[in-house]
Amino acid sequence: MASAAKAILWVDDEAELLEPHRLLLAGKGYEVATATNADDALELLRRRPWDLLLLDEQMPGTRGLEAHRAIRELAPSMPVVMVTKSEEDATLKEAIGANIRDYLVKPVTPRQLLAVVTRILEGPLIRSQALARAFVERFRAIEAEGHRGLDWRGWIERYAELARWDVELAEAGEQGLHESLQGLYPDLRRAFADFMRTEYPRWLRALDGDRPPLSVDVVAEFVLPVLARARRVLFVVVDCLRADQWQAIMPLLAGEFEVEVTHYYGILPTATPYARNALFSGLFPAEIAERHPEWWGERDDESLNAHERELLVAQLAALGQPVPVRYVKVATAADAAELERRLPGAMAGDGMHAFVFNFVDQLIHGRSESSVLAEVARDEVALRALTRQWFERSALRALLAEAARRQVPVVVTSDHGALRCDTPATVFARRDASANLRYKFAEDLRAERPEQALLFTNPADLRLPPRPGGYNTLLAAGDAFFVYPTRLREYQARYRGTFLHGGVTPEEVILPVALLTPRR
């Protein structure tokens, strides 16, 4: 069934002179009606809906902009294009202030008018069709290429590309194409796990060889060069922020910053005690335990991250940059309110101003405990939307705005990502096994299905602290979460569909690093 023609109402006291324009629009399939004054236009708006209004500003009686308030009350979402002979700046600014969609100065050629009408009425469909064509072409190419044979650079490019498609297709409402994209991920994750099984230990054995930037390199490679140029830098770590979530946030910053994005690989396990301590210290967990035993021990996860400022100060001193360090962790609503209250002094003085924001990680963990959060953030698309909504009104957004105002460069990154996990993976272990759902340590440990996990029998392969008697490390691959045979149903009911981290997938490992340079 053919769709109805888009309806355009043109309000102009010189309607007889508009016939060539009307005929061109009619020839392109638009229905065009005219009115010669604002009162007649309002009457037509009361009778039926219109897709677009072309409004003359200078008419006898009520001016176009004067009529605009009444027009908005009748059709608040209808786009309005101002068509006027006036070239005065005051008129243009008044139109912009009234939220006029576009502004044309007479004389207007039929082609100029058609371009504006097409962009407003057909632009979303044209862009959607172009996006669909581009994705289908690229989708076929990726299917033909496969994921095997990618090096570490290739994996960054592949995952970053899929994250962009994920965001664009979801925002365009291309549900069918978005589902096709999701079909690429299972094989992507399997291939990535196989890649990391061999390459990650090799990187750690030969740190001077060809390898990606890792958590231990972030400060030295990405933050210190900025500090050397600007004498002060804002270093922001958003706990558990994925690449696709950053893609959703990034457009909100374009007006204030020039944004450059690269990526690094988080260390394994992709969990806060290991990844974020490595980021702030520039050391692997085994090195932290050896050099700073007072800051590392077999305690609960939260206390393992109690010395991030001290680790950062020690790293800067080791790198020959003993600059002043300010460290702030924003973990509660009270912390956020306090930060916003003290914003003017948040970046006072030279040196490094480091901030950790825990909201995204808390959202992900809280989701498994709250049915309301589970419904609001039911999948990756909803989680991105919720993250963006938080960011728009967050203390982090206010902090970045202050940095832009003060011309302070910013480096934003994450310590690890997360993954929605739907597949229970049975593991066998003794009572000494750790309790984590995406990674486990134990002397005797194995997965029922080896393809669901990476097993490392030597802690040195991961540069993890040694334990008496030695231990194995099991890291989840794909969307698996670990369950015990004796508690299978309990774990399935509680954790299926939750977002977890600690395993080996691109979503957890490949992380964005963004340099935000304030616009002058």
C-alpha positions in Angstrom: 0.0 0.0 0.0 1.4 3.4 -1.0 2.1 5.8 1.8 0.2 9.1 1.9 1.8 12.2 0.3 3.6 14.5 2.8 1.4 17.6 3.3 2.9 21.1 3.2 1.1 24.3 4.2 2.6 27.4 2.7 1.6 30.7 4.3 2.4 33.7 2.2 0.5 36.8 1.1 2.0 36.5 -2.4 0.7 32.9 -3.0 0.1 33.5 -6.7 3.8 34.1 -7.2 4.6 30.7 -5.7 3.0 28.6 -8.4 6.3 27.4 -9.9 7.5 26.3 -6.5 4.2 24.5 -5.7 4.2 22.7 -9.1 7.8 21.5 -8.5 6.9 20.2 -5.0 3.7 18.6 -6.3 5.7 16.9 -9.1 7.9 15.4 -6.4 4.9 13.8 -4.7 4.1 16.5 -2.0 0.6 17.8 -1.3 0.9 21.6 -1.1 -1.8 24.0 0.2 -1.5 27.7 0.6 -2.9 30.4 2.8 -2.4 34.2 2.4 -2.5 35.2 6.1 -1.9 33.8 9.6 -5.6 33.6 10.5 -6.4 31.4 7.5 -3.3 29.3 8.3 -4.4 28.7 11.9 -7.9 27.6 10.7 -6.3 25.0 8.3 -4.0 23.8 11.1 -7.1 23.2 13.3 -8.8 21.1 10.6 -6.0 18.5 9.9 -2.3 17.7 10.6 0.4 18.9 8.4 4.0 17.6 7.9 5.7 21.0 7.3 4.8 24.7 7.4 6.5 27.3 5.2 5.9 30.6 6.9 6.3 34.1 5.4 7.5 36.6 8.0 6.3 39.8 6.5 2.6 39.6 5.8 -0.2 42.1 6.3 -1.8 41.8 9.7 -0.1 39.3 12.0 3.6 38.7 11.3 4.8 35.2 10.8 6.9 35.2 14.0 4.0 36.7 15.9 1.7 33.8 14.7 4.4 31.3 15.6 3.3 30.9 19.3 -0.3 30.0 18.3 1.0 27.7 15.5 3.2 25.9 18.1 0.2 25.4 20.4 -1.8 23.7 17.6 1.2 21.6 16.2 4.0 21.5 18.7 6.1 19.0 16.7 5.5 20.3 13.2 8.7 21.7 11.6 8.5 25.3 10.5 10.6 27.0 7.8 10.7 30.8 7.8 10.6 32.3 4.3 11.2 36.1 4.3 12.6 39.0 2.4 14.3 40.3 5.5 18.1 39.9 5.7 18.4 41.6 9.1 20.3 39.8 11.8 17.6 40.6 14.3 15.0 38.7 12.3 17.3 35.7 11.9 18.1 35.6 15.6 14.4 36.0 16.5 13.6 33.0 14.2 16.4 30.9 15.8 15.2 31.8 19.2 11.7 30.7 18.3 13.1 27.2 17.3 12.5 27.7 13.6 13.8 24.6 11.8 15.2 26.5 8.8 15.4 30.0 7.3 15.2 31.0 3.7 15.7 34.5 2.3 13.7 35.5 -0.8 14.0 35.3 -3.7 14.0 31.5 -3.3 14.5 29.3 -6.3 12.4 26.1 -6.6 15.5 24.0 -6.2 16.6 25.7 -3.0 13.1 25.1 -1.6 13.1 21.5 -2.7 16.4 20.9 -1.0 15.1 22.2 2.3 11.8 20.3 2.1 13.6 17.1 1.2 16.1 17.4 4.0 13.4 17.9 6.6 10.7 15.5 5.4 12.8 12.8 3.7 16.1 13.2 5.4 15.6 10.6 8.2 14.5 8.0 5.6 17.3 8.8 3.2 19.9 8.6 6.0 18.3 5.3 7.2 18.4 3.8 3.7 22.1 4.9 3.2 23.0 3.5 6.6 21.3 0.2 5.7 23.0 -0.1 2.4 26.4 0.7 3.9 25.9 -1.8 6.7 24.7 -4.6 4.5 27.8 -4.2 2.3 30.1 -4.2 5.3 28.3 -7.0 6.9 28.8 -9.3 3.9 32.5 -8.3 3.8 33.0 -9.1 7.5 31.2 -12.4 7.1 33.5 -13.3 4.2 36.6 -12.2 6.1 35.8 -13.8 9.4 37.6 -12.9 12.6 40.5 -15.4 12.5 43.9 -14.1 11.6 43.4 -10.6 13.1 46.4 -9.2 15.0 45.9 -6.9 18.0 45.5 -3.8 15.9 43.0 -5.7 13.7 41.0 -6.7 16.8 40.8 -3.0 17.9 39.6 -1.9 14.5 37.1 -4.7 14.2 35.5 -4.3 17.6 35.5 -0.4 17.3 33.7 -0.7 14.0 31.1 -3.1 15.3 30.5 -0.9 18.3 29.9 2.1 16.0 27.5 0.0 13.9 25.8 -1.1 17.1 25.1 2.4 18.2 24.1 3.8 14.8 21.7 0.9 13.9 20.0 1.1 17.3 19.6 4.9 17.1 18.2 4.6 13.6 15.7 2.1 14.7 17.0 -0.5 12.3 15.9 -3.5 14.5 16.3 -6.2 11.8 19.8 -5.0 10.8 20.8 -4.6 14.5 19.8 -8.2 15.1 21.9 -9.3 12.2 24.8 -7.4 13.7 24.3 -9.3 17.0 24.6 -12.5 15.1 28.3 -11.7 14.5 29.2 -11.5 18.1 29.2 -15.2 19.2 31.9 -16.1 16.6 33.7 -12.8 17.3 34.0 -13.7 21.0 35.1 -17.3 20.3 37.8 -16.1 17.9 38.9 -13.4 20.4 39.2 -15.9 23.2 41.4 -18.1 21.0 43.5 -15.1 20.1 44.0 -14.0 23.8 44.7 -17.6 24.9 48.1 -17.5 23.1 48.8 -13.9 22.6 48.2 -12.4 26.0 50.8 -14.5 27.8 53.2 -13.8 24.9 52.8 -10.1 25.3 53.5 -10.3 29.1 56.6 -12.4 28.5 58.0 -9.9 26.0 56.8 -6.4 27.0 59.3 -4.9 24.6 57.9 -6.8 21.6 55.0 -6.0 19.3 52.0 -5.7 21.6 49.1 -3.3 22.3 49.0 -0.7 25.0 47.9 -2.4 28.2 46.4 -1.1 31.5 49.9 -0.6 32.8 50.8 1.8 29.9 47.8 4.2 30.0 49.3 6.8 32.3 52.8 6.8 30.6 51.5 6.6 27.0 48.4 8.7 27.1 48.3 11.0 30.1 51.9 12.1 30.7 52.4 13.5 27.2 49.4 15.7 27.7 50.6 16.8 31.2 54.0 17.7 29.7 52.4 20.0 27.1 49.8 21.6 29.4 51.3 21.3 32.9 48.0 20.1 34.2 45.6 17.4 33.0 42.2 16.0 34.1 42.5 12.2 34.1 39.0 10.6 34.4 38.4 6.8 34.8 34.8 5.7 34.4 34.5 2.3 36.0 33.1 -0.4 33.7 32.5 1.9 30.6 32.4 0.0 27.4 33.4 1.3 24.0 29.8 1.4 22.7 28.7 3.4 25.8 31.5 5.9 25.1 30.3 6.1 21.5 26.8 7.2 22.8 28.3 9.8 25.1 30.9 11.3 22.8 28.6 13.5 20.6 27.5 15.4 23.7 31.1 16.7 24.0 31.7 17.8 20.4 30.6 21.4 21.1 33.3 22.0 23.8 36.1 19.7 22.9 38.1 18.3 20.0 37.8 14.6 20.6 40.5 12.0 19.6 39.8 8.3 20.5 42.2 5.3 20.6 42.0 2.0 22.5 44.0 -0.1 24.8 43.7 -3.7 26.2 42.7 -4.2 29.8 44.7 -6.7 31.7 43.2 -10.0 32.8 41.1 -10.6 34.8 39.0 -7.7 33.6 37.9 -6.8 37.1 38.4 -3.7 39.1 41.0 -5.0 41.7 43.4 -6.0 39.0 42.7 -3.7 36.0 42.3 -0.4 37.8 45.2 -1.0 40.2 47.3 -1.8 37.1 46.1 1.4 35.5 47.0 3.7 38.4 50.2 1.9 39.3 51.7 1.1 35.9 52.4 -2.3 37.4 50.9 -5.8 37.0 49.3 -7.3 40.1 52.3 -9.5 40.9 54.5 -6.4 40.8 52.2 -4.5 43.1 52.1 -7.3 45.6 55.9 -7.5 45.5 56.8 -3.8 45.7 53.9 -2.5 47.7 52.7 -5.5 49.9 51.0 -3.0 52.3 48.7 -2.0 49.5 47.8 -5.5 48.3 46.6 -8.6 50.1 44.1 -11.3 50.1 41.2 -9.1 51.2 37.9 -8.3 49.7 37.8 -6.6 46.3 36.9 -3.1 47.4 39.8 -2.8 49.9 42.1 -3.9 47.1 41.4 -0.6 45.5 41.9 1.5 48.6 45.3 2.9 47.6 44.8 4.1 44.0 46.2 7.6 44.8 49.3 6.2 46.5 49.9 3.9 43.5 49.5 6.8 41.1 51.9 9.0 43.0 54.4 6.1 43.1 54.1 5.5 39.3 54.6 9.2 38.5 57.7 9.3 40.7 59.0 6.1 39.0 58.5 7.8 35.7 60.4 10.9 36.8 57.3 13.0 37.0 56.7 13.7 40.7 54.0 16.2 40.0 51.2 17.2 42.5 48.4 14.7 42.4 44.8 15.2 43.3 42.6 12.1 43.5 38.8 12.0 43.9 36.6 8.9 43.8 32.9 9.7 43.1 31.0 6.6 44.3 27.8 8.0 45.9 25.2 10.7 45.3 26.8 12.6 48.2 30.2 12.4 46.5 28.7 13.8 43.3 26.9 16.7 45.1 30.1 17.5 46.9 32.1 17.6 43.7 29.6 19.9 42.0 29.7 22.2 45.0 33.4 22.4 44.8 33.8 22.6 41.0 35.6 26.0 40.8 38.5 24.5 42.7 38.4 21.0 41.2 41.3 21.7 38.9 43.1 24.4 40.7 46.9 24.3 40.3 49.2 22.4 38.0 49.7 18.6 38.1 47.4 15.7 37.7 43.8 15.8 38.7 42.5 12.2 38.8 38.8 11.3 39.2 37.1 7.9 39.3 33.4 7.7 38.7 31.7 4.5 39.8 28.1 5.0 38.5 28.2 2.7 35.5 29.7 -0.2 37.5 27.2 0.3 40.3 24.4 0.4 37.7 25.6 -2.9 36.2 25.9 -4.6 39.6 22.7 -3.1 41.0 20.9 -4.4 38.0 21.3 -8.0 39.2 19.8 -7.1 42.6 16.9 -4.9 41.5 14.0 -6.0 39.2 13.4 -2.3 38.4 16.9 -1.7 37.2 16.9 -5.1 35.3 13.8 -3.9 33.4 15.1 -0.4 32.7 18.5 -1.6 31.6 17.3 -4.9 30.0 19.9 -5.1 27.2 23.0 -3.3 25.8 20.9 -0.7 23.9 18.9 0.2 27.1 22.1 0.3 29.1 23.7 2.8 26.6 20.6 5.0 26.8 20.6 4.9 30.6 24.4 5.7 30.7 23.9 8.7 28.4 20.9 9.9 30.4 23.0 9.7 33.6 26.0 11.5 31.9 23.9 14.4 30.7 23.0 15.5 34.2 26.0 14.0 36.1 28.8 15.5 38.1 31.1 14.1 35.4 29.4 16.3 32.8 29.7 19.3 35.0 33.4 18.5 35.6 34.1 18.3 31.9 32.3 21.6 31.3 34.5 23.2 33.9 37.6 21.7 32.3 36.5 23.2 28.9 35.9 26.6 30.5 39.3 26.5 32.1 41.0 25.2 29.0 42.3 22.1 30.8 42.9 19.0 28.6 41.2 15.8 29.6 42.0 12.1 29.2 39.0 9.8 29.7 39.2 6.1 29.9 37.8 3.0 31.6 39.4 0.2 33.6 37.3 -2.7 32.0 34.0 -3.3 30.2 31.2 -5.7 30.9 29.1 -8.3 29.0 25.5 -9.5 29.2 25.9 -13.2 30.2 23.2 -15.7 29.3 25.1 -19.1 29.2 25.8 -21.0 32.4 29.2 -22.8 32.3 29.6 -25.6 34.8 32.9 -25.6 36.7 34.4 -28.1 39.0 36.5 -26.8 41.9 37.4 -27.4 45.5 36.2 -25.2 48.4 39.2 -22.9 48.0 37.9 -21.5 44.7 37.1 -17.8 44.5 33.5 -16.7 44.2 33.6 -14.6 41.1 31.2 -15.4 38.2 33.6 -14.6 35.3 36.9 -15.5 36.7 38.1 -18.0 39.4 41.2 -19.0 41.2 41.8 -22.4 42.8 44.4 -25.2 43.0 42.1 -27.7 41.3 39.9 -26.0 38.7 38.4 -26.8 35.3 35.4 -26.1 33.1 33.1 -28.9 32.0 33.3 -27.4 28.4 36.8 -26.1 27.7 35.6 -23.8 25.0 33.7 -21.7 27.6 36.8 -20.7 29.5 40.5 -20.0 29.2 42.5 -22.0 31.7 45.9 -20.7 32.9 47.9 -23.1 35.1 50.8 -20.7 35.7 50.1 -17.4 37.5 53.2 -16.0 35.9 51.5 -16.2 32.5 49.1 -13.5 33.8 51.6 -11.7 36.1 49.2 -12.4 39.0 50.5 -12.6 42.6 51.7 -16.1 43.6 49.8 -18.1 46.2 51.1 -20.8 48.5 50.9 -24.1 46.6 50.1 -22.5 43.3 46.7 -22.1 41.7 44.9 -22.2 38.4 43.1 -19.2 36.8 39.9 -19.8 34.9 38.6 -16.9 32.8 35.1 -17.0 31.1 34.9 -16.7 27.3 31.8 -15.7 25.3 28.7 -14.9 27.3 29.4 -17.7 29.9 29.0 -17.3 33.7 30.4 -19.9 36.1 28.1 -22.2 38.0 28.6 -25.2 40.2 26.9 -28.5 39.5 25.3 -28.5 43.0 23.8 -25.0 42.6 23.1 -24.9 38.9 19.4 -23.9 39.1 20.0 -21.3 41.7 22.8 -19.6 39.7 20.8 -19.8 36.5 17.8 -18.1 38.0 19.8 -15.4 39.7 22.5 -14.5 37.1 21.2 -15.3 33.6 20.9 -12.1 31.7 23.0 -10.0 34.1 26.0 -7.9 33.1 29.3 -9.2 34.4 33.0 -8.7 33.9 36.3 -10.4 34.6 36.3 -12.6 31.4 37.9 -12.4 28.0 35.7 -10.7 25.4 36.3 -7.6 23.3 33.6 -5.8 25.3 35.5 -6.4 28.5 39.1 -6.1 27.2 39.2 -3.5 24.4 38.7 -0.1 26.0 38.5 3.5 24.8 41.0 6.2 25.6 39.8 9.7 24.6 41.8 12.9 24.6 39.5 15.9 25.0 41.1 19.2 23.9 39.0 22.2 24.8 37.9 24.4 21.9 39.1 28.0 22.1 
